[in-house]
Amino acid sequence: MKVLVLCVILLQGSQHVSAVELYEGDSVLLPCDFYTFELDDPTVVWSREDLRPSTVHQRQLEGDELTEQNQAYRGRTSMNADALDSGDLTLNLTNLQLSDSGSYTCTVRDLRMGQRRVGDVQLQVKERFPTWARVLLVLLVLLVLVVSGGLLFHFRHYFMSVPQVEVDSGVESVKLPCKSTADLPVDAKVEWTDSRDRTVHVYENGSDQPADQDQVYRNRTKMKKNLLRTGDLSLTLRHPTWRDTYTCTVYKKEGDILMEKQVELRVRVPQVEVDSGVESVQLPCKSTADLLVDAKVEWRDRRRQDGPRV
Ligand SMILES: *[C@@H]1O[C@H](CO)[C@@H](O)[C@H](O)[C@H]1NC(C)=O
């Protein structure tokens, strides 16, 4: 509640004019002093001559008399309880509105001297946040939202629980990380599966169980020695060719799941770009493994997994 009194000009006698500048929602004390002690049944009226009814607040010996109060000021005005005894006729106006701007007149009347205009106060209520400031604020908030949203999207992998591993296609092998948080019992079973629920690798009873794995992964997987002791359940996968999400699960002997973690593997596919209408294009493919004599080589497009053979 900051009251900025711009100027106080004392005019002749006790009458004075002052100006007060405030913001919406503030409260203000409009000053007025008059020696009312010797008056006969005095009445104090705060008014705005530009309003109908003009009464903002009225005080008599019996107390506040608000039947003629302008409804715009209802419940927002008060004066000291002992105003007429002390002569401090200050008006307390709360929850200021823009429409409260105007000239307030403090008038005292009594049976002997009649009516006397004691003081005028100019009140200027300003918007706390002018329109341009609101627009600017909205734009700033939007900008912050868009930028932080973009950053979040860009760095989403850091916030998401599924870690990602990205490799170039054709690499010899990739390590899919999986660390156990728990102390693993010696009879725990560790299983890696892919998103199609195919078994990638099984470690049980203290050794790898190649018989349990899907043939797609035959001879392509390896786990560390002493993995139950070290808790390092990472899987080394040879010749990663497609993107997939792998799940590393640890079971207790009874089959309850002790831990489950996922890793997303992304394989960067090489791009070959040609102009339309060229005679031919070469799609590169180099095997890193020694191929067996009876190996079969097959090219497919990926519109369908089991699509037409090329
Ligand atoms: C003005 O009136 C309000 C509401 O009655 C009150 O909370 C506030 O303390 C008053 N201000 C002063 C300076 O008396």
The ligand as a Tripos MOL2 file, in Angstrom:
@<TRIPOS>MOLECULE
LIG
   14    14     1     0     0
SMALL
NO_CHARGES

@<TRIPOS>ATOM
      1 C1         -9.0110    0.8030    6.2120 C.3       1 LIG1
      2 O1        -10.0920   -0.1130    6.2660 O.3       1 LIG1
      3 C2         -9.7410   -1.4640    6.1340 C.3       1 LIG1
      4 C3        -11.0220   -2.2850    6.0880 C.3       1 LIG1
      5 O2        -11.8530   -1.9960    7.1700 O.3       1 LIG1
      6 C4         -8.8120   -1.8630    7.2640 C.3       1 LIG1
      7 O3         -8.4120   -3.1920    7.0860 O.3       1 LIG1
      8 C5         -7.6010   -0.9710    7.2580 C.3       1 LIG1
      9 O4         -6.7700   -1.2750    8.3490 O.3       1 LIG1
     10 C6         -8.0110    0.4760    7.3020 C.3       1 LIG1
     11 N1         -6.8120    1.2970    7.1350 N.am      1 LIG1
     12 C7         -6.3980    2.1500    8.0810 C.2       1 LIG1
     13 C8         -5.1190    2.8530    7.8000 C.3       1 LIG1
     14 O5         -7.0430    2.3450    9.0960 O.2       1 LIG1
@<TRIPOS>BOND
     1     1     2 1
     2     1    10 1
     3     2     3 1
     4     3     4 1
     5     3     6 1
     6     4     5 1
     7     6     7 1
     8     6     8 1
     9     8     9 1
    10     8    10 1
    11    10    11 1
    12    11    12 1
    13    12    13 1
    14    12    14 2
@<TRIPOS>SUBSTRUCTURE
     1 LIG1         1 GROUP 0 **** ****
